[in-house]
């Protein structure tokens, strides 16, 4: 993917391990639209350091893209809408994100994101 160990470590320090991992997963999902994954991660890390970054909009954008794609193809629109609704019910706690069981099951399904 082109992300150096130092960029990963800096992201983990600035965002926390869980949010940094989610960020990497989101970058991976959009790698065809990102010229430099490492540069993009460093940019997001810099924003996180000054409190101007949240992983949540990235997750919602991926779910919206999935819903839009399913509407275009006419397949899986209902499942994508359920995913988006489930994501909207995320419970935020002090230092971590918790996802609903429905969203977790959806993310565990083989072939998602294809």
LINUR-V914772 format. One record per residue. N is the residue number from 1. D_FIRST is the distance of its C-alpha to the first C-alpha in Angstrom with 1 decimal. Layout:
n->N d_first->D_FIRST
n->N d_first->D_FIRST
//
This chain:
n->1 d_first->0.0
n->2 d_first->3.8
n->3 d_first->5.8
n->4 d_first->9.0
n->5 d_first->11.5
n->6 d_first->13.9
n->7 d_first->12.0
n->8 d_first->11.6
n->9 d_first->15.3
n->10 d_first->16.5
n->11 d_first->15.2
n->12 d_first->16.9
n->13 d_first->20.0
n->14 d_first->20.3
n->15 d_first->19.5
n->16 d_first->20.3
n->17 d_first->18.3
n->18 d_first->18.7
n->19 d_first->17.9
n->20 d_first->14.8
n->21 d_first->13.6
n->22 d_first->14.8
n->23 d_first->13.0
n->24 d_first->9.5
n->25 d_first->10.8
n->26 d_first->12.1
n->27 d_first->9.1
n->28 d_first->7.5
n->29 d_first->11.0
n->30 d_first->11.1
n->31 d_first->7.9
n->32 d_first->10.6
n->33 d_first->12.5
n->34 d_first->10.3
n->35 d_first->10.4
n->36 d_first->8.5
n->37 d_first->6.4
n->38 d_first->7.8
n->39 d_first->11.0
n->40 d_first->11.4
n->41 d_first->11.0
n->42 d_first->13.5
n->43 d_first->15.7
n->44 d_first->15.9
n->45 d_first->16.7
n->46 d_first->19.4
n->47 d_first->20.8
n->48 d_first->20.9
n->49 d_first->22.8
n->50 d_first->25.5
n->51 d_first->25.7
n->52 d_first->24.4
n->53 d_first->21.4
n->54 d_first->21.5
n->55 d_first->19.0
n->56 d_first->21.7
n->57 d_first->21.6
n->58 d_first->17.9
n->59 d_first->19.0
n->60 d_first->22.1
n->61 d_first->20.4
n->62 d_first->18.3
n->63 d_first->21.6
n->64 d_first->23.5
n->65 d_first->21.2
n->66 d_first->21.7
n->67 d_first->25.4
n->68 d_first->25.6
n->69 d_first->24.0
n->70 d_first->26.4
n->71 d_first->29.3
n->72 d_first->28.5
n->73 d_first->28.4
n->74 d_first->31.2
n->75 d_first->29.5
n->76 d_first->28.5
n->77 d_first->29.7
n->78 d_first->31.7
n->79 d_first->28.9
n->80 d_first->26.6
n->81 d_first->29.5
n->82 d_first->30.1
n->83 d_first->26.5
n->84 d_first->26.9
n->85 d_first->30.3
n->86 d_first->29.1
n->87 d_first->26.4
n->88 d_first->29.2
n->89 d_first->31.0
n->90 d_first->28.5
n->91 d_first->30.4
n->92 d_first->29.2
n->93 d_first->30.5
n->94 d_first->30.8
n->95 d_first->27.4
n->96 d_first->25.5
n->97 d_first->24.9
n->98 d_first->26.6
n->99 d_first->26.0
n->100 d_first->28.8
n->101 d_first->29.4
n->102 d_first->29.2
n->103 d_first->25.7
n->104 d_first->24.6
n->105 d_first->26.2
n->106 d_first->24.6
n->107 d_first->21.1
n->108 d_first->22.0
n->109 d_first->23.2
n->110 d_first->21.6
n->111 d_first->20.2
n->112 d_first->19.5
n->113 d_first->17.2
n->114 d_first->17.8
//
